[in-house]
Amino acid sequence: MKRILLLSVIVVIFSLLYFTSDVFAVDGWASMNGGTTGGEGGTVVTVSTPEDFNNYITASGPYIVQVSGTIDLSSIGYMVHIASDKTIKGIGLDSLIIGDLSFQQYASNVIIRDLSITNPTSGEDNSDGIAVKENISNVYITQCTLYDCGDGCIDITEESDYVTVSWCKFYYVSQLSHRFPNLIGHNDTNYDDRGHLRVTMHHNWYSDLCTERMPRVRFGQVHVYNNYYGCAGNNYCIGVGVESNIRVENNYFDNVNQTWYNWSNSGTPGIIGWNTGAVGNQFVNGTTPATWATNNYVTVFTPPYSYTMDDGPDVKDIVMAGAGHIVTDAIPPDAPTGLAAISSESIISLDWDDNSEPDLAGYNVYRSETSGTGYVQINSTLVTNSDYIDNIISNGVTYYYVVSAVDTALNESDDSTEVSAIGIDTTPPAAPTGLAASASDSMVALDWDDNNESDIEGYNVYRSTTHGAGFVQINSVLVTSSDYIDNTVVNGTTYYYVVTAEDISANESGNSNEASAEPYDQLTAADFESDFGDWINVIGDDYDWFRNSGPTPSASTGPSSGANGSNWYVYFETSSGYANIAGDTAYLEGPDIEGVNRQLSFYYHMYGAHIGTLYVDVYNGVWNEGVWSISGQQHDYPEDPYTRAIVDLSGFIGTIRIRFRAVAAGGYQGDIAIDDIEIVEDLTDTTPPAPPTGLTAILPGETDVPLEWNANTEVDLAGYNLYRSQTSGAGFVRQNVSLIVDSNYIDDVINHYTTYYYVVTALDTTLNESSYSNEVFGGLYGDFTGNGIVEINDLPDLLDFWLEDDCNTTDGLDLDDNCIVNFYEFSVLANNWLQ
């Protein structure tokens, strides 16, 4: 799980070499105002007790105070006050200050470096790591690691100025709250801070559990560049407070929340400006710039000092390798052994052998749902015991675990051996309630209340023909909704049902209440092959419907046979002596219909020059007229296939009846035929076919435009619609009257010298229509080769077309129908050819 990068090694070596000498380049704001030299030229002393440390850092004159080992300031009140002209530096891997490094008022010219600093106290007076406050100037803090400080790790307030914080690492281990690394500016009303608080923050690492103030700024001009924000789960990174002026460049924000936050609660709001681009600020792993702030990068302050920035994408590796009190203990602990996992109700318990290293800090636990890869750390803080309970699991899922050990230098071991366990749930769901059954033709519809368990996987449906016994499961896969349609029933038989619930661990509930229903045939002889069945001609209307096989008696009207290859159908006759006067009406009424979510399905044929209107009316206590209707000729020939219509009846509750009402338009060629009527329930197919492909048009068309396309392969395909427009990409109008059943079409209603654009759609048997196919164009005279370009290759066809015999037609060049092709008419042809 560890990655050793060459870049990291180079940066560590560079850091060790660069910061070994007492003479090094101070940068940022600390290099201004005369610069910062610390105790350069003064006495070098080494201290190891809090008393000696306090004596030398508070003495007059320059001192280089070297810290050896751990100095715990609790014995002298947790806080010291540094005087001017001091360098405080660690000289070993274990150089650690426990307490608050504060300053004497008006102190200046101080360098703090190569230290680990912690101050796990509480209270604002003595719980910072480093408190730069009360008119302190020219402070340079670098190569320090600060962690678990009760207030701020490094706070810069109260008119302090010219401060640089670089190459430092901030993190928290055991502190539960107030994990706020850096505050710049005391409060919103400390107006004496105006003109002060000039601070540079660069190459710092905000690591584990840092939640806010990285930094939070009031009043100051703060330069934030080349920092790495690796503190997932934080609240925000940079706080933009009253009158602040913040320049943000080439930082690396890694899986963090709120890159910057508006803390201008009163007074003049602060401004922030940030750079973007390939080498600018990086926002990665879900991080995005906060949108509330205006990017004032072009107007935010420009630092008066020179500086060189690393490219944003390189910042993470550079900072992680070089920031903080560099620790050369690179020897990790041994990998833990003896890892075991035990599953119990909704938890998985892990246990392993204790590591024996004296510098052991704790353990990390990693989990994956894939063996050998994809591990994610699941502990938020180091595990200090050799056991762990994972209670954030899903039952029935197999989890894989490894554990690693971490020492006080944050070296992490290799992974332990992998173990696995499955989340266990043995508690079944509650039995479903509210089961109800309703019957219709060859179908029983079931409905019940939803279970409210969060781990419900679905339901099982059981059926019997005996009350209270003999139930057999009828669903092959779990039912995922709280309803079910049983269409494997026989009319006239009573069926009994119960339902159970099943969770993701395959625990099954007890049976629901029992419900029963008897399906029955709602419509008999609705295909009219033998008689009218339940359908009756209403007495008192103008005319009746007639059964027929073969063509209707009238010429040029009606179908040639029944729907879907059958013989018999019923039709509305409009020949002489029958309904040939406008408004003549015939009603065909059906029986009572039961059920829920009902749909009326039937097939109609409407061919003839005088076709009137076909209506569907619904009775539910009163007649609701015109629930569905269609008017005029819908088919081109008697042999055309019938068109299926589906009428949604789900809005009508309880017992209903339907009737077909045919109204004549006036004339002898107006027969209307219907066939294959049925009531179906819950037409749930809402998935349209795929759009047709390969649409092509044969160019040019002199009298028509032939089109063809690839046939769709859906088993429920009903046919195609063809749409045409004179504008590419818009304004399409359907050209076919009835569905096109083959994958070709001839458009013979065209105007010459006009370009048409075509698309095709596919429809299934439940009338779901696909999106458009590819678009093609056709009918453009001039482009005879069909390549969309009028060119010399088109000329022979143009001349053939001009010379053809086209007298008194609209197909050629004789535009005024005088059987003479004059110069004007030739110019029209040429102009269209050249367009």
N, C-alpha and C positions, 0 to 999 in steps of 0.2 A: 504493500500500500504506500510505500515511500517512493518519492521521486528525487533523485540526486541530479541536479542540473549543472552543467558546466558553467552557466552564467552565475549560478549561486556561489559556486566555489570561487570564481574569479572575484565576485563582489566581496566575499568574506575576506579573501586574501588582501584585496585592495584596502578594505576597511582596517584591517589589523596593521597594515603598513602605514596607511595614511594618518591614523590617529595615534601612532606610537610616540611621535615627537611632541614636545610641548609647544612647538611652533607650527601652526597650521593656519589655513586661510579661513578667517571668519567671514561669513557672507550674509546676504539679506540685509534687513534693517539694522542688525547689530553692527554692520560694517560702516554705517553712517554716523554722523554726529561725532566725528573724531575716531571712530572705530572702537573695538573691544579687544583688549589684550589680557585681561584678567590679572593674575599675579606674576606675569612675565617679568623676569629680572629680580624677583624677590626670593626670600628664603624658602627652601624646599623642606617640608616636614612630613613625616608619616605618622598617622594617628590610628589608634585601634579602640579608644574608649570614648564615650560621649563627652566626658569632661575635657579631654585634650582637644577633641574635635571642636567643641564650642569655644575654647580659649583661642585657638588660632584663627578661626573664621571670623571672630569678632574683634581681632586685634587690628591696630592701625597699621597702615603700610601694606605693600604687596606680599602675598604668601601663595605658594603652591602647596595646597594641603592634600596629601595623598591618603586615601582611605584604604585600610587593610582589614579585611574581614567584615563582620557585621557590627554596626554601631546602632544600638537601640536607644533612642532619645527619650523613652518613657521615664527613665530615672531622673531626667532634668526637665520634665514638664512637656515632653513630646515636641517642643518647638525650639528652634534656634534662629537667630537673626544675623544674616551675613553682612559684613561690612564691605566697603568698596575695595577694589583692586585685589580680587581673590580668584584663584583657580582651584576648584574642588574636583578631584578626579579619583576614580578607582584604580587600583594597581593590581587587582587580582580578579579571578573569576568569581570570587565570593564577596566582592565589595558591595555591601548592602547598607542602605540607610533606612531605619524604621522610624518614621516621624515626619515632621513638617519642616522643610527648609524655607524659612521666610527671610526677610531683609530688614536691615536698619533703614529707617526713613531717609530718603534722598540718596541711598547707596547707588553706586554705579560701577561699571566696568567689572563684571563678574562672569566667569566661565564655569559651567557645571557639565561634566562629561564622564563617560565610562562608569556609570553607576546603575545599580538597581535600587529603586526607591519604592517603599510601600508605607502606608499609614492607615491601617485598618481601625481608626478611632472614629468617633462620631462627634458632631458639633462643628460649627463653622469657624471657630477661632483657631483650632490647631489640627484640623483634619485634612488639609491639602497635602499633596506630595511636595510641590514647589509652589509657593505663593509669592508672585512678583507683584507687590502692591505698595502703595504709598510713595509715589514719585520716584520709582526706581527706573534707571535708564541704562542702556547698553549692557544687555544680558544675553549671553550665548549659551544655549543648552543643547547638547548633542550627544548621541550614542548612549542614551539612557533608556532603561526599561522601567516603566512606572505601572504599578498594578495595585488593585484593591486599596485605593485611597478613599477615605470616608467622604470627602467633599470633592474637590477637583484634583486631578493628577498634576496639571500645571495650570494655574489661574493667573491672569495678567490683568490687573485692575488699578483703579484709583490713580490716574494720571501717569502711570508707568509708560515707558516709551523705548523705542529702538531695541526690540527684542527679536531674536531668531531662535526657533525651536526646530531642530533638524535631526533626522536619522534616529528618532525615538520610537519606542514601541509602547502602546497602551493596551492593557487588557485587564480583565477581572476573572477571578477564579471562584471565590466563595462569597463575595459581596452580593447581597440580594437586591439592593436598591441604590438609587443615586449613583449610577454608573456613568458619570459625566466627566470626560477627560479634561476639556479645556474651556474655560470661561474667559472672554476678553471684554472687559467693561463691567463695572460694578452693578449699576441699575439705570433705569430709564431717565432718572432725574439728576444724575451726577454729571451736570453740564460742564464741570471742570475737566472732564475727560476729552472735551473738544480740543482738537489739535494735538492729541497724544494717542497712545495705543497704536503705534505703528509697529506691526508685527509681521514676521515672515514664518510660515509653517511649510517645510518641505521635506520630502522623503521620510515622512512618519508613517507608522503602521498602526491603524486602528483595528484591533483584533478582537478576540472573543469577548462577548457580552458588553462591549461598548454600546450604549444606547442613544446618547445625545451629546451635544456640545463638542463637535469635532471640527472647528470650534463653534461656540455661540458668540456673536460679536455685537457690541454697541459702540458707536462713535468712531472707532478706529479705522485706519487704512490697513487692511490685512491681506497679505499675499499668500494664497494657498496653492502650492503647485507640487506635482510629483509625489502626492501622498497616496497610500493604498488603503482603501476602505474595505476591509474583509470582515465585517461585523454583522453577519446575517441575523435578522430578527430585531434590528435596532428600531428606534422610533424615527429619528432623522439624523442627518450628518451635520450639515452646516446651518447654524441659526443666523438669520439675517435680522438683526435688531435695529433699534432706533439710530438714525444718522450713521449707520455703518456703511463702509465702502469696501467691497470684497472682490478681489480679482482671483478667479479660479481657473487654473491652467494645468493641462496634461496630468490629471489625476486618474485613478483607476477605481471606479465604483463597482463593486463586485457583489451582486445579489443582496443589495441593501434597500431599505425603505427610505423614501423622502430624502433625496440628495440634498435639498435645502428647504428650510422651513421659515415661514414668515413670523418673526418675533417682534415686529414693529408695533407693539401694542399701543403706543402713544407717541406724540410728537411727530417728527419728520421720519417717514419710513426709510430704511436702509436700501441700498442698491447692491446688486450682484451682477457680475459679468463673467461669462465662461466661454472658453473656446471649444470648438468642435472639429470634426474632420478626422482623417485617418490617424494622425499623430497627436490629436488633441485629447480632451477628456474622453475617457472610455466608460460607457455605461453597459455593463455586461450581465449575463445571467438573470435577466428579468428586470434589471434596474433601468429606469428612465428618468430623465431630468424632470424636476418638479415643474408643473406647468403654470403655477400661480405667478411666478416671477418673470419680469421682463429681462431679457438678456441685454445688459448694458455693457457688453464687452468693449465696444468701441468708445464708450465714454467713461468707464470706470477708471480709477487712478492708474497712472503708469509708474512703476517703481523707478526711483532715481538711481538705482544701483544696477550694475550689470549682472546677468545670471545666465546660466546655460541649463536648459531643461532636457531631461530624457524624454524620448517619445512615449506617448501614452500607453501603447500596447506593451512596452517593456517594463513599465513601472512596477507591476505586481512582483515579478521575479527579482528585480533589482532591490526593491524595498524589503521583501521578505528575507532576502539573503543578507542584507547589510544593516537593517534598522535594529535599534535596541542595544543594550549592554551585551556586546558580543561574547558569547559563551563558547569556549573551545571544547567543552565536554561534548563530544560527538558520539559517545558510545551509548547506544540505546540499551534498555533492559532486555532480558531474555523474553521470548514469546511466552505468554501464559500456557500452562499445560492443564490437562484434566478437564477441559470444558465439557459440560453435559447440559442437556436441555430436557425439561419435563413439562408436558402439557397438562393443564387442568382446566376447569371451567373458565373460559374467556381470558386466560393468562398463560404465558410460557415462562417458566422459572429457569434461570441460568445459574450455574455454579462452576467454579474452577479453583485450581490450587493457588495459594498465595505465592506471589513472587518474593524473592529474598533480598533484592537489592536494597541497601541502606538509604539510597536517594530516591526511592520509589515515591511518586506523587499520586498515582492512581491508575485507573484503567479506562479504556474506551470500548464501547460495545457497538458492533456493526451488524447490520441486518440486510438481507436481500431476499427477493422471491425467486431468484435464479441461482442455482448452485455454482459456486466458484467465481462469481462476478457480480457487479452491480451493487456492492455493499454501500450502505449509507449509515453514518453514525447516528445512533438514536438516543444517546445520553447527552443532555445539554451541558452538564458539568462533569468533571472527572468522577468516576465511581471509586470511592475510597475503600470499599469492601470487595471481596472476591465472589460476589453474587449480584444478581440483577433480576428484576421482575419486569417483563415486557407485557403491559396490559393494554397496549394500543394495537390490537390485532383484529383481523377478521376471521371468524370461525370458518373452518374448512380450508383455509389457505396454508400451504406449506412455507415455512420461513427457514432461512439458513443464517447461521450466526458465526461470527468470529470475534475474538477479543484481543486487544493489544494492551501493553503496559507502557506507561509514560513516567519519566523521571522528572526531577525538579528542574532540570535544564531543558525540559520539554522535548527530549529525545523520545521517540516512540518506537516500540519494538515491532518486529514482524508480527503477522497475524498468528493466532493460535490455530489449531486444527479446526475444521468446520464441523458444526453439528446442525441438525435440523429438527423441527418439530411442527406438528399441525395444530392449529387452533381448534379447540374442542368446544362444542356446544351441545349439551344433552337435553336442553329444555325445549319441548315442542311449542309451537304457536297455539293460541286459543283456537277453538273450533269456529269456523265462519258462522255468521248469523244472517238472518233475513233472506234465506234462500226462497225464491219464488220461481214458478214454472208457468209458461204460457205456450199453448199449442197453436199450430196452423197446419197448412197442407204439408205433410211429410217432414215436419220440423217441430222441435220443441226448443224454445228459448229460455235459458236460465239466467238469473241475475241474483246477486247476493251482495252484502255489505263488504267493503274493503276491510281487511285486517290492518291493524295499525302498528304491528311489530316492524322495527326498522330492518330486520334481516329476512323479511319474507322473500322467498324465491318465486313462489307461485302457488297454484291450486291444482288439486286432482278432483275429477268428476266421476262419480260412481252411479251406476244405473241398475235397476232390477225391474222385473215385471211382477214382483211379489212385494206387497207392503211389508216393510220392516226387515227384510231378509234377502239374501242372494245377490247382494250388490257386487258389480264387476266394474273395474275402472275402464272408462271408454276413451280417455285422452291418451295419446301416445307420447306427448311431451307436456311438460308443465304448462298450465294455463296462466298467462302473466297478467290478465285483467280479471275483474270480478264479474265476468259474464261469459256465456258459452252457448253456442248454437249446436244442438244435436240434430244432424240431418241424416242419421242412419236409423230412422224409425219407420214403422209401418202404420199407416192410417188405421184407426179403429182399435188400436192397442193402448192400454193405459200403462204409462211408465212412471217409476218412482226413482227419485234422485236424492243423493246426499253429496256434499262437497267437503273436502278437507283442505287445510293449508299446510304448506311445506316451507321450511326455512333453508338457508344456504348450507346448513350442515345436514340436510336431508332428514331433519326431525319432522314428523308428520303429526298434525293435530288429530283430535277425535272428529267424529262426523258432525256435520251441521244438522239443523232440522231437516226433516224429509219434506220434499215437495213432489207433486205428481201432476201429470197432464196427459191428455189423449189427443194425438194429432188426427186430423181429418182432412178429407179432400174438400177444399173450399170452392173450387171451380171444376165442374165436370164437363167433358166434351168441349173444352175451350179451344180445341183445334178444329172443331166443326167437321171432322171427318165422318161422323155418323149422324149427328143431329145438332140442334141448338143447345142441348143439355140444359144448364141452369139459366141460359140467357133467353130473355123474352123481348119481343117487340112491344113497346108501350102502346096501349090502346089510346086513341084520341089524337095522335100526331098526324102529320100529313101522309107519310108513307112508311113502309116497312123496309127492314134489311132482308136480303135474300141469301140463301146458301147457294153456292155454285162451284162447279169444277170445270176447268178449262177456261177459255176466254169469256169475258162478259159479252152479252148479246150485241151491245152497241159497237159500232166501228170506231177505231182510233181512240179508244178509251179503255181503262181498266187493265188488270193484270192478265197474264196468260194461264196462270195456275195458282195454287196455294203457296204459302210461304215455306221456305226451307225444304223444297222438294215435295211438299204434300200436294194433295189433289184439291181438297175442299177448302173453302173460305167463305166469309160473308161480305156482302158489298151493298152499297147504296146506288140504286139504279136511277139514271137520269135520262133514259131514252124517251121517245114519244109516249105520252100517256102516263109517264111517271114523274119523278121530281126534277123537271127541267125548267121550272120557274124559280127565279131568285127568291130565296127565303124558304123554299120547300124543305121540310125537316123530317128526319127519322131518328127515333131513339131506340137503342139496344141496351137493356138494363140487366145487370148481373145480380147474383144472390148476396146475402149478408156475408161479410168478411170479418174474421177475427184476427188477432195477433198484434205484434208490436213491430215498430221499425219497418213498416210494410212499404214495398215498392211494386208498382204496377208495370209489367213488361208486356209488350205486344208488338206486332209487326204491321206496317201499313204500306199500301201501294196507291199512289195518286198520280195517274197518267191520263192526260186529256186536256184539251184546250179550255174547257169550261169548269175546271175543278173548283169546288167551293171550299168549305172549312170543315175540318174534323176537330171536335171538342171532346175532352174528357171532363165529366162532372162528377163530384163526390158528394154523397149524402151522409151526414152525421147528425140527423135531426132536421136539418134543412139542406136543400140542394145548394152546393157551392159550385157555381157554373164557371166553366172555362179555367179549371185548374191547370189544364194543358190544352194547347190548340196548335194547329198548323193549317196554312191556307195555300191554295194555288197548286199548280203542277209541281210535283217533286221528283218525278221519274221521266225518263226520255222515251222509253219503249215499253210495251207490254211485258217483254221478257226480262226487263230489269229486275234484279233481286229486291225483295221487300226491304224496307228500312226498319230497324228496331227502335222503338221508343221506350224510355224508362221514365216513369212519373213517380216522384217522391211523395209518398203518402204518410211519412213519419209524423207530420204535423197534425194528423187526425187520430184522435184517441178513441178506443172502444170499438163497437160494432159499426161498420160502414158499408155502403154499397157504392158501386161505380156504374156509370152508363156512358156509352159512346153516342155522341150527338153529331149527325152529319147534316150540314146546311148547304143547299144548292146555291151556286153562283148564277145560274141561269144558262141554259144551253144543253145540248144533247151529249156532249163529250165531257162528262163530269163524274164518272163512276169513282167511288172511294171504297177500297177494300181493306179489311183487317183480318188478322189470323193469329193463331198461337198466343192466346191471352193467358197470362199466369200472374199469380201474386207471389213474389219472392220477398225474403226478409234480409235486411242488413247487407246490401251490396257493398262489401267492404273493400273491393278492389278499386283503389284510387291511384294506382301506379300507371302512368301513361306508357305507351310503347316508346321505343327509341326513335329518334327522328330518322326518316329515310336518308339513305346515302346514295351517292353516285348520280344525282339528278343531272341530266344532260338535255340540251335542246338542239335539234338539227337545224342549221342555219344555211341560207335564209329560207323562209317559208313564203311561197308565192301566194298560196291560198289558205295555208294553215301553218301551225307550228307543232310538229310532233315532239313529244317529250317522253323520256323513259328514265327509270331509276331502279336501284337494286331492291328486290323484294325483302320486306321485313320477315323475321323468323319467329315472332311471338305466336304461340299456339292459339291465343284468343284474339288474333288480329281480325278486325272486321272490314277494313278497307282504308282508303286514302282520300284526302281532300287536296285539291290543287288551287293555289292562290296566285293572283296576277296583279301587277302594278305597273304603272309607267314611270315610277320613281324607284331607284335602287334603294333597298333597305327599309322601305316604309310604304304605307298605303295599300297593302295587299288586300284583295277581295276574292272570295271563293268563286270559282268558275263552274264547278260541277254541281248539278242539282242533287243527285244521289251519290252515295259513296262509290268511289272508284275501286273495283275489286281486283283489277290487274295493276301491274306496276308500269303502266304506260297510259298516255292520254294524248289526244290530238285537239289542240285549241284552234277551232276553225272560225271563231268570231274575232277577227282581227282587222285592223286598218293597215294598209300599206304605208310604207315609209315611217312606221312607228316602231320604236323599240319597246318590247315588253320584258318585264322581269318576273321570274317564276320561283316559287318555293312549294314544297309538298309537305304534308303532315300525315301521320299514321294514327288510326283510331282502333281501339279494341272493342270487344263486345259489350263492355259497360260504358262505352262512349268517352273513355279517357282519351284525350288527344295529345299527341307528341308536340314538341317544339318544332320549329321550321327546319327543313333540310338546308343544304347549301343552296345558294341563289344562282340562277342562270338567266341569260337574256336570249331573246329570239325575236324574229320578225324585222330585223334591221336590213332594209335593202341597201346595197352598197358593199357591206361586209359579207360577200358571198362565200368566203372560205371559213367564216365562223371563228376567226381568231381575235375578234374585237378591234381589228385595224383595217381601215379601207386602204387598199394598196393596189399596185399594178396587176397582181395576180387575180384581182376581182374583175378586171376589165372584160375578159371574154364572156363571162356570165352576164355582165351588165349588157353587153351588146346583144347577146341571145335574147335576153328579156325584153330589150327595146324593140327588137325586130319581130317578136311573136305577134300572132293575130289577136289583138285585144279590143277590137271594136265593140263599143257599147258595154264594156265591163269596167269594173273598178279594180281589176287585177293588174292592168298593164299601165301604159303611158297615156292612153287616150282619156285625159282627165275630164274633158267636156262632152264626151260621148258623141262626137260628130264623125267618128270613123276616120279622122285625119290627125296624124301626129305632127303638131307644129313645133316651131322653134321654142316657144315658151314651155311646152310640155316636156321637151327634151331637156331644157335647162333645169326644170324641177327635178327630173331624174338625176341629172348630173350633180345638182346641189345635194341631193340626199346621198348620193354615192360618196361625195367628198366630205360629208360631215364627220 
